[in-house]
């Protein structure tokens, strides 16, 4: 599901899905993962909170994570070692 969501997000952003760089694909997979995590958290909250509305919880969860998955250009040549302080 994560790969499908990543492709849907990429398509919704108007970016070409075919032949993308590996790091660009990673960015879309991370965005999809964040969104799926938020939905999963909302589901767990709903399952343990009698009387709660799943749709309301999902809406809140997506609103919280949306800034993190907002469509921004992927950093050029970014790698985990680039962001570490020496």
Secondary structure, 3 states (H helix, E strand, C coil): CHHHHHHHHHHHCCCCCCCCCHHHHHHHHHHHHHHHHHHHHHHHHHHHCCCCCHHHHHHHHHHHHHHHHCCCCCCCCCCHHHHCCC
